[in-house]
């Protein structure tokens, strides 16, 4: 053994198998891309839900305005307003549940997304 080889072995006491390193890199990139794709799909699904929700709120407001313009007495106006408020608060309650579910899904997917980049490889047997 030459002196250069001995110094190199002391500085790097382990050897790298490039094929294992490439396979590990490929696996991590695939996991990262899969998690990103899943997160994007969840974002698109959530976007569709909230756009539908905004449309239903606009429809509710339009329906309320239409009904309110047709009433002739204060008790009728109060009944229309009460019905609108009941439906609106039901929608708000559903929004709260959906927001909590969306947040949970994003957190889970985000945790997988970021943890894949920092996983420690399994010890070689």
Chimera marker file (.cmm) of the C-alpha trace (Angstrom):
<marker_set name="trace">
<marker id="1" x="0.000" y="0.000" z="0.000" r="1" g="1" b="0" radius="0.5"/>
<marker id="2" x="1.194" y="3.459" z="-0.773" r="1" g="1" b="0" radius="0.5"/>
<marker id="3" x="1.154" y="6.323" z="1.656" r="1" g="1" b="0" radius="0.5"/>
<marker id="4" x="-1.581" y="8.121" z="-0.350" r="1" g="1" b="0" radius="0.5"/>
<marker id="5" x="-3.892" y="5.088" z="-0.162" r="1" g="1" b="0" radius="0.5"/>
<marker id="6" x="-3.375" y="4.836" z="3.608" r="1" g="1" b="0" radius="0.5"/>
<marker id="7" x="-4.198" y="8.527" z="4.106" r="1" g="1" b="0" radius="0.5"/>
<marker id="8" x="-7.314" y="8.186" z="1.947" r="1" g="1" b="0" radius="0.5"/>
<marker id="9" x="-8.493" y="5.146" z="3.925" r="1" g="1" b="0" radius="0.5"/>
<marker id="10" x="-8.003" y="7.057" z="7.188" r="1" g="1" b="0" radius="0.5"/>
<marker id="11" x="-9.955" y="10.059" z="5.890" r="1" g="1" b="0" radius="0.5"/>
<marker id="12" x="-12.745" y="7.895" z="4.388" r="1" g="1" b="0" radius="0.5"/>
<marker id="13" x="-12.899" y="4.599" z="6.321" r="1" g="1" b="0" radius="0.5"/>
<marker id="14" x="-15.983" y="3.448" z="4.413" r="1" g="1" b="0" radius="0.5"/>
<marker id="15" x="-16.551" y="2.837" z="0.763" r="1" g="1" b="0" radius="0.5"/>
<marker id="16" x="-19.441" y="4.054" z="-1.370" r="1" g="1" b="0" radius="0.5"/>
<marker id="17" x="-21.288" y="1.761" z="-3.716" r="1" g="1" b="0" radius="0.5"/>
<marker id="18" x="-22.432" y="4.139" z="-6.436" r="1" g="1" b="0" radius="0.5"/>
<marker id="19" x="-25.238" y="1.838" z="-7.587" r="1" g="1" b="0" radius="0.5"/>
<marker id="20" x="-26.717" y="1.748" z="-4.064" r="1" g="1" b="0" radius="0.5"/>
<marker id="21" x="-26.340" y="5.501" z="-3.783" r="1" g="1" b="0" radius="0.5"/>
<marker id="22" x="-28.047" y="6.014" z="-7.156" r="1" g="1" b="0" radius="0.5"/>
<marker id="23" x="-30.885" y="3.656" z="-6.206" r="1" g="1" b="0" radius="0.5"/>
<marker id="24" x="-31.366" y="5.464" z="-2.905" r="1" g="1" b="0" radius="0.5"/>
<marker id="25" x="-31.407" y="8.831" z="-4.685" r="1" g="1" b="0" radius="0.5"/>
<marker id="26" x="-33.911" y="7.558" z="-7.238" r="1" g="1" b="0" radius="0.5"/>
<marker id="27" x="-36.155" y="6.156" z="-4.491" r="1" g="1" b="0" radius="0.5"/>
<marker id="28" x="-36.116" y="9.425" z="-2.572" r="1" g="1" b="0" radius="0.5"/>
<marker id="29" x="-36.830" y="11.511" z="-5.664" r="1" g="1" b="0" radius="0.5"/>
<marker id="30" x="-39.747" y="9.241" z="-6.594" r="1" g="1" b="0" radius="0.5"/>
<marker id="31" x="-41.154" y="9.494" z="-3.068" r="1" g="1" b="0" radius="0.5"/>
<marker id="32" x="-40.768" y="13.277" z="-3.138" r="1" g="1" b="0" radius="0.5"/>
<marker id="33" x="-42.464" y="13.567" z="-6.549" r="1" g="1" b="0" radius="0.5"/>
<marker id="34" x="-45.304" y="11.270" z="-5.432" r="1" g="1" b="0" radius="0.5"/>
<marker id="35" x="-45.879" y="13.350" z="-2.290" r="1" g="1" b="0" radius="0.5"/>
<marker id="36" x="-45.799" y="16.570" z="-4.325" r="1" g="1" b="0" radius="0.5"/>
<marker id="37" x="-48.315" y="15.136" z="-6.780" r="1" g="1" b="0" radius="0.5"/>
<marker id="38" x="-50.577" y="14.060" z="-3.927" r="1" g="1" b="0" radius="0.5"/>
<marker id="39" x="-50.343" y="17.507" z="-2.344" r="1" g="1" b="0" radius="0.5"/>
<marker id="40" x="-51.168" y="19.197" z="-5.660" r="1" g="1" b="0" radius="0.5"/>
<marker id="41" x="-54.173" y="16.895" z="-6.130" r="1" g="1" b="0" radius="0.5"/>
<marker id="42" x="-55.403" y="17.749" z="-2.638" r="1" g="1" b="0" radius="0.5"/>
<marker id="43" x="-54.982" y="21.465" z="-3.312" r="1" g="1" b="0" radius="0.5"/>
<marker id="44" x="-56.960" y="21.180" z="-6.557" r="1" g="1" b="0" radius="0.5"/>
<marker id="45" x="-59.719" y="19.202" z="-4.841" r="1" g="1" b="0" radius="0.5"/>
<marker id="46" x="-59.900" y="21.776" z="-2.048" r="1" g="1" b="0" radius="0.5"/>
<marker id="47" x="-59.968" y="24.602" z="-4.574" r="1" g="1" b="0" radius="0.5"/>
<marker id="48" x="-62.918" y="22.987" z="-6.386" r="1" g="1" b="0" radius="0.5"/>
<marker id="49" x="-64.771" y="22.533" z="-3.092" r="1" g="1" b="0" radius="0.5"/>
<marker id="50" x="-64.320" y="26.156" z="-2.026" r="1" g="1" b="0" radius="0.5"/>
<marker id="51" x="-65.270" y="27.486" z="-5.458" r="1" g="1" b="0" radius="0.5"/>
<marker id="52" x="-68.466" y="25.412" z="-5.258" r="1" g="1" b="0" radius="0.5"/>
<marker id="53" x="-68.994" y="26.742" z="-1.755" r="1" g="1" b="0" radius="0.5"/>
<marker id="54" x="-68.643" y="30.355" z="-2.894" r="1" g="1" b="0" radius="0.5"/>
<marker id="55" x="-71.134" y="29.687" z="-5.681" r="1" g="1" b="0" radius="0.5"/>
<marker id="56" x="-73.647" y="28.172" z="-3.247" r="1" g="1" b="0" radius="0.5"/>
<marker id="57" x="-73.253" y="31.178" z="-0.952" r="1" g="1" b="0" radius="0.5"/>
<marker id="58" x="-73.914" y="33.508" z="-3.883" r="1" g="1" b="0" radius="0.5"/>
<marker id="59" x="-76.988" y="31.447" z="-4.792" r="1" g="1" b="0" radius="0.5"/>
<marker id="60" x="-78.216" y="31.654" z="-1.194" r="1" g="1" b="0" radius="0.5"/>
<marker id="61" x="-77.774" y="35.432" z="-1.163" r="1" g="1" b="0" radius="0.5"/>
<marker id="62" x="-79.580" y="35.757" z="-4.487" r="1" g="1" b="0" radius="0.5"/>
<marker id="63" x="-82.421" y="33.577" z="-3.244" r="1" g="1" b="0" radius="0.5"/>
<marker id="64" x="-82.637" y="35.653" z="-0.050" r="1" g="1" b="0" radius="0.5"/>
<marker id="65" x="-82.776" y="38.926" z="-1.966" r="1" g="1" b="0" radius="0.5"/>
<marker id="66" x="-85.437" y="37.522" z="-4.273" r="1" g="1" b="0" radius="0.5"/>
<marker id="67" x="-87.624" y="36.278" z="-1.413" r="1" g="1" b="0" radius="0.5"/>
<marker id="68" x="-87.120" y="39.428" z="0.622" r="1" g="1" b="0" radius="0.5"/>
<marker id="69" x="-88.151" y="41.663" z="-2.257" r="1" g="1" b="0" radius="0.5"/>
<marker id="70" x="-91.414" y="39.732" z="-2.542" r="1" g="1" b="0" radius="0.5"/>
<marker id="71" x="-92.560" y="40.065" z="1.071" r="1" g="1" b="0" radius="0.5"/>
<marker id="72" x="-95.144" y="42.649" z="2.105" r="1" g="1" b="0" radius="0.5"/>
<marker id="73" x="-95.085" y="42.478" z="5.895" r="1" g="1" b="0" radius="0.5"/>
<marker id="74" x="-92.448" y="42.722" z="8.575" r="1" g="1" b="0" radius="0.5"/>
<marker id="75" x="-93.266" y="39.257" z="10.014" r="1" g="1" b="0" radius="0.5"/>
<marker id="76" x="-92.759" y="37.747" z="6.544" r="1" g="1" b="0" radius="0.5"/>
<marker id="77" x="-89.448" y="39.608" z="6.198" r="1" g="1" b="0" radius="0.5"/>
<marker id="78" x="-88.390" y="38.283" z="9.599" r="1" g="1" b="0" radius="0.5"/>
<marker id="79" x="-89.304" y="34.718" z="8.585" r="1" g="1" b="0" radius="0.5"/>
<marker id="80" x="-87.316" y="34.992" z="5.331" r="1" g="1" b="0" radius="0.5"/>
<marker id="81" x="-84.359" y="36.456" z="7.230" r="1" g="1" b="0" radius="0.5"/>
<marker id="82" x="-84.553" y="33.734" z="9.894" r="1" g="1" b="0" radius="0.5"/>
<marker id="83" x="-84.581" y="30.998" z="7.220" r="1" g="1" b="0" radius="0.5"/>
<marker id="84" x="-81.627" y="32.603" z="5.469" r="1" g="1" b="0" radius="0.5"/>
<marker id="85" x="-79.668" y="32.936" z="8.719" r="1" g="1" b="0" radius="0.5"/>
<marker id="86" x="-80.376" y="29.304" z="9.636" r="1" g="1" b="0" radius="0.5"/>
<marker id="87" x="-79.114" y="28.037" z="6.282" r="1" g="1" b="0" radius="0.5"/>
<marker id="88" x="-76.125" y="30.392" z="6.347" r="1" g="1" b="0" radius="0.5"/>
<marker id="89" x="-75.022" y="29.276" z="9.810" r="1" g="1" b="0" radius="0.5"/>
<marker id="90" x="-75.397" y="25.630" z="8.756" r="1" g="1" b="0" radius="0.5"/>
<marker id="91" x="-73.096" y="26.373" z="5.839" r="1" g="1" b="0" radius="0.5"/>
<marker id="92" x="-70.606" y="28.046" z="8.191" r="1" g="1" b="0" radius="0.5"/>
<marker id="93" x="-70.580" y="24.979" z="10.436" r="1" g="1" b="0" radius="0.5"/>
<marker id="94" x="-69.929" y="22.751" z="7.421" r="1" g="1" b="0" radius="0.5"/>
<marker id="95" x="-67.164" y="25.124" z="6.324" r="1" g="1" b="0" radius="0.5"/>
<marker id="96" x="-65.480" y="24.788" z="9.703" r="1" g="1" b="0" radius="0.5"/>
<marker id="97" x="-65.515" y="21.006" z="9.473" r="1" g="1" b="0" radius="0.5"/>
<marker id="98" x="-64.252" y="21.048" z="5.911" r="1" g="1" b="0" radius="0.5"/>
<marker id="99" x="-61.506" y="23.521" z="6.765" r="1" g="1" b="0" radius="0.5"/>
<marker id="100" x="-60.324" y="21.305" z="9.627" r="1" g="1" b="0" radius="0.5"/>
<marker id="101" x="-60.310" y="18.247" z="7.325" r="1" g="1" b="0" radius="0.5"/>
<marker id="102" x="-58.420" y="20.134" z="4.608" r="1" g="1" b="0" radius="0.5"/>
<marker id="103" x="-55.859" y="21.366" z="7.109" r="1" g="1" b="0" radius="0.5"/>
<marker id="104" x="-55.346" y="17.853" z="8.465" r="1" g="1" b="0" radius="0.5"/>
<marker id="105" x="-54.860" y="16.434" z="4.954" r="1" g="1" b="0" radius="0.5"/>
<marker id="106" x="-52.375" y="19.178" z="4.037" r="1" g="1" b="0" radius="0.5"/>
<marker id="107" x="-50.439" y="18.656" z="7.254" r="1" g="1" b="0" radius="0.5"/>
<marker id="108" x="-50.224" y="14.888" z="6.733" r="1" g="1" b="0" radius="0.5"/>
<marker id="109" x="-49.148" y="15.211" z="3.116" r="1" g="1" b="0" radius="0.5"/>
<marker id="110" x="-46.724" y="18.009" z="3.936" r="1" g="1" b="0" radius="0.5"/>
<marker id="111" x="-45.170" y="15.941" z="6.702" r="1" g="1" b="0" radius="0.5"/>
<marker id="112" x="-44.652" y="13.063" z="4.272" r="1" g="1" b="0" radius="0.5"/>
<marker id="113" x="-43.309" y="15.454" z="1.649" r="1" g="1" b="0" radius="0.5"/>
<marker id="114" x="-40.707" y="16.947" z="3.953" r="1" g="1" b="0" radius="0.5"/>
<marker id="115" x="-39.845" y="13.782" z="5.840" r="1" g="1" b="0" radius="0.5"/>
<marker id="116" x="-38.938" y="11.938" z="2.631" r="1" g="1" b="0" radius="0.5"/>
<marker id="117" x="-36.065" y="14.329" z="2.068" r="1" g="1" b="0" radius="0.5"/>
<marker id="118" x="-34.650" y="13.789" z="5.543" r="1" g="1" b="0" radius="0.5"/>
<marker id="119" x="-35.119" y="10.063" z="6.118" r="1" g="1" b="0" radius="0.5"/>
<marker id="120" x="-32.074" y="8.194" z="7.222" r="1" g="1" b="0" radius="0.5"/>
<marker id="121" x="-31.255" y="5.228" z="5.042" r="1" g="1" b="0" radius="0.5"/>
<marker id="122" x="-31.677" y="1.808" z="6.601" r="1" g="1" b="0" radius="0.5"/>
<marker id="123" x="-28.460" y="0.336" z="7.983" r="1" g="1" b="0" radius="0.5"/>
<marker id="124" x="-26.782" y="-2.119" z="5.631" r="1" g="1" b="0" radius="0.5"/>
<marker id="125" x="-27.039" y="-5.688" z="6.797" r="1" g="1" b="0" radius="0.5"/>
<link id1="1" id2="2" r="1" g="1" b="0" radius="0.2"/>
<link id1="2" id2="3" r="1" g="1" b="0" radius="0.2"/>
<link id1="3" id2="4" r="1" g="1" b="0" radius="0.2"/>
<link id1="4" id2="5" r="1" g="1" b="0" radius="0.2"/>
<link id1="5" id2="6" r="1" g="1" b="0" radius="0.2"/>
<link id1="6" id2="7" r="1" g="1" b="0" radius="0.2"/>
<link id1="7" id2="8" r="1" g="1" b="0" radius="0.2"/>
<link id1="8" id2="9" r="1" g="1" b="0" radius="0.2"/>
<link id1="9" id2="10" r="1" g="1" b="0" radius="0.2"/>
<link id1="10" id2="11" r="1" g="1" b="0" radius="0.2"/>
<link id1="11" id2="12" r="1" g="1" b="0" radius="0.2"/>
<link id1="12" id2="13" r="1" g="1" b="0" radius="0.2"/>
<link id1="13" id2="14" r="1" g="1" b="0" radius="0.2"/>
<link id1="14" id2="15" r="1" g="1" b="0" radius="0.2"/>
<link id1="15" id2="16" r="1" g="1" b="0" radius="0.2"/>
<link id1="16" id2="17" r="1" g="1" b="0" radius="0.2"/>
<link id1="17" id2="18" r="1" g="1" b="0" radius="0.2"/>
<link id1="18" id2="19" r="1" g="1" b="0" radius="0.2"/>
<link id1="19" id2="20" r="1" g="1" b="0" radius="0.2"/>
<link id1="20" id2="21" r="1" g="1" b="0" radius="0.2"/>
<link id1="21" id2="22" r="1" g="1" b="0" radius="0.2"/>
<link id1="22" id2="23" r="1" g="1" b="0" radius="0.2"/>
<link id1="23" id2="24" r="1" g="1" b="0" radius="0.2"/>
<link id1="24" id2="25" r="1" g="1" b="0" radius="0.2"/>
<link id1="25" id2="26" r="1" g="1" b="0" radius="0.2"/>
<link id1="26" id2="27" r="1" g="1" b="0" radius="0.2"/>
<link id1="27" id2="28" r="1" g="1" b="0" radius="0.2"/>
<link id1="28" id2="29" r="1" g="1" b="0" radius="0.2"/>
<link id1="29" id2="30" r="1" g="1" b="0" radius="0.2"/>
<link id1="30" id2="31" r="1" g="1" b="0" radius="0.2"/>
<link id1="31" id2="32" r="1" g="1" b="0" radius="0.2"/>
<link id1="32" id2="33" r="1" g="1" b="0" radius="0.2"/>
<link id1="33" id2="34" r="1" g="1" b="0" radius="0.2"/>
<link id1="34" id2="35" r="1" g="1" b="0" radius="0.2"/>
<link id1="35" id2="36" r="1" g="1" b="0" radius="0.2"/>
<link id1="36" id2="37" r="1" g="1" b="0" radius="0.2"/>
<link id1="37" id2="38" r="1" g="1" b="0" radius="0.2"/>
<link id1="38" id2="39" r="1" g="1" b="0" radius="0.2"/>
<link id1="39" id2="40" r="1" g="1" b="0" radius="0.2"/>
<link id1="40" id2="41" r="1" g="1" b="0" radius="0.2"/>
<link id1="41" id2="42" r="1" g="1" b="0" radius="0.2"/>
<link id1="42" id2="43" r="1" g="1" b="0" radius="0.2"/>
<link id1="43" id2="44" r="1" g="1" b="0" radius="0.2"/>
<link id1="44" id2="45" r="1" g="1" b="0" radius="0.2"/>
<link id1="45" id2="46" r="1" g="1" b="0" radius="0.2"/>
<link id1="46" id2="47" r="1" g="1" b="0" radius="0.2"/>
<link id1="47" id2="48" r="1" g="1" b="0" radius="0.2"/>
<link id1="48" id2="49" r="1" g="1" b="0" radius="0.2"/>
<link id1="49" id2="50" r="1" g="1" b="0" radius="0.2"/>
<link id1="50" id2="51" r="1" g="1" b="0" radius="0.2"/>
<link id1="51" id2="52" r="1" g="1" b="0" radius="0.2"/>
<link id1="52" id2="53" r="1" g="1" b="0" radius="0.2"/>
<link id1="53" id2="54" r="1" g="1" b="0" radius="0.2"/>
<link id1="54" id2="55" r="1" g="1" b="0" radius="0.2"/>
<link id1="55" id2="56" r="1" g="1" b="0" radius="0.2"/>
<link id1="56" id2="57" r="1" g="1" b="0" radius="0.2"/>
<link id1="57" id2="58" r="1" g="1" b="0" radius="0.2"/>
<link id1="58" id2="59" r="1" g="1" b="0" radius="0.2"/>
<link id1="59" id2="60" r="1" g="1" b="0" radius="0.2"/>
<link id1="60" id2="61" r="1" g="1" b="0" radius="0.2"/>
<link id1="61" id2="62" r="1" g="1" b="0" radius="0.2"/>
<link id1="62" id2="63" r="1" g="1" b="0" radius="0.2"/>
<link id1="63" id2="64" r="1" g="1" b="0" radius="0.2"/>
<link id1="64" id2="65" r="1" g="1" b="0" radius="0.2"/>
<link id1="65" id2="66" r="1" g="1" b="0" radius="0.2"/>
<link id1="66" id2="67" r="1" g="1" b="0" radius="0.2"/>
<link id1="67" id2="68" r="1" g="1" b="0" radius="0.2"/>
<link id1="68" id2="69" r="1" g="1" b="0" radius="0.2"/>
<link id1="69" id2="70" r="1" g="1" b="0" radius="0.2"/>
<link id1="70" id2="71" r="1" g="1" b="0" radius="0.2"/>
<link id1="71" id2="72" r="1" g="1" b="0" radius="0.2"/>
<link id1="72" id2="73" r="1" g="1" b="0" radius="0.2"/>
<link id1="73" id2="74" r="1" g="1" b="0" radius="0.2"/>
<link id1="74" id2="75" r="1" g="1" b="0" radius="0.2"/>
<link id1="75" id2="76" r="1" g="1" b="0" radius="0.2"/>
<link id1="76" id2="77" r="1" g="1" b="0" radius="0.2"/>
<link id1="77" id2="78" r="1" g="1" b="0" radius="0.2"/>
<link id1="78" id2="79" r="1" g="1" b="0" radius="0.2"/>
<link id1="79" id2="80" r="1" g="1" b="0" radius="0.2"/>
<link id1="80" id2="81" r="1" g="1" b="0" radius="0.2"/>
<link id1="81" id2="82" r="1" g="1" b="0" radius="0.2"/>
<link id1="82" id2="83" r="1" g="1" b="0" radius="0.2"/>
<link id1="83" id2="84" r="1" g="1" b="0" radius="0.2"/>
<link id1="84" id2="85" r="1" g="1" b="0" radius="0.2"/>
<link id1="85" id2="86" r="1" g="1" b="0" radius="0.2"/>
<link id1="86" id2="87" r="1" g="1" b="0" radius="0.2"/>
<link id1="87" id2="88" r="1" g="1" b="0" radius="0.2"/>
<link id1="88" id2="89" r="1" g="1" b="0" radius="0.2"/>
<link id1="89" id2="90" r="1" g="1" b="0" radius="0.2"/>
<link id1="90" id2="91" r="1" g="1" b="0" radius="0.2"/>
<link id1="91" id2="92" r="1" g="1" b="0" radius="0.2"/>
<link id1="92" id2="93" r="1" g="1" b="0" radius="0.2"/>
<link id1="93" id2="94" r="1" g="1" b="0" radius="0.2"/>
<link id1="94" id2="95" r="1" g="1" b="0" radius="0.2"/>
<link id1="95" id2="96" r="1" g="1" b="0" radius="0.2"/>
<link id1="96" id2="97" r="1" g="1" b="0" radius="0.2"/>
<link id1="97" id2="98" r="1" g="1" b="0" radius="0.2"/>
<link id1="98" id2="99" r="1" g="1" b="0" radius="0.2"/>
<link id1="99" id2="100" r="1" g="1" b="0" radius="0.2"/>
<link id1="100" id2="101" r="1" g="1" b="0" radius="0.2"/>
<link id1="101" id2="102" r="1" g="1" b="0" radius="0.2"/>
<link id1="102" id2="103" r="1" g="1" b="0" radius="0.2"/>
<link id1="103" id2="104" r="1" g="1" b="0" radius="0.2"/>
<link id1="104" id2="105" r="1" g="1" b="0" radius="0.2"/>
<link id1="105" id2="106" r="1" g="1" b="0" radius="0.2"/>
<link id1="106" id2="107" r="1" g="1" b="0" radius="0.2"/>
<link id1="107" id2="108" r="1" g="1" b="0" radius="0.2"/>
<link id1="108" id2="109" r="1" g="1" b="0" radius="0.2"/>
<link id1="109" id2="110" r="1" g="1" b="0" radius="0.2"/>
<link id1="110" id2="111" r="1" g="1" b="0" radius="0.2"/>
<link id1="111" id2="112" r="1" g="1" b="0" radius="0.2"/>
<link id1="112" id2="113" r="1" g="1" b="0" radius="0.2"/>
<link id1="113" id2="114" r="1" g="1" b="0" radius="0.2"/>
<link id1="114" id2="115" r="1" g="1" b="0" radius="0.2"/>
<link id1="115" id2="116" r="1" g="1" b="0" radius="0.2"/>
<link id1="116" id2="117" r="1" g="1" b="0" radius="0.2"/>
<link id1="117" id2="118" r="1" g="1" b="0" radius="0.2"/>
<link id1="118" id2="119" r="1" g="1" b="0" radius="0.2"/>
<link id1="119" id2="120" r="1" g="1" b="0" radius="0.2"/>
<link id1="120" id2="121" r="1" g="1" b="0" radius="0.2"/>
<link id1="121" id2="122" r="1" g="1" b="0" radius="0.2"/>
<link id1="122" id2="123" r="1" g="1" b="0" radius="0.2"/>
<link id1="123" id2="124" r="1" g="1" b="0" radius="0.2"/>
<link id1="124" id2="125" r="1" g="1" b="0" radius="0.2"/>
</marker_set>
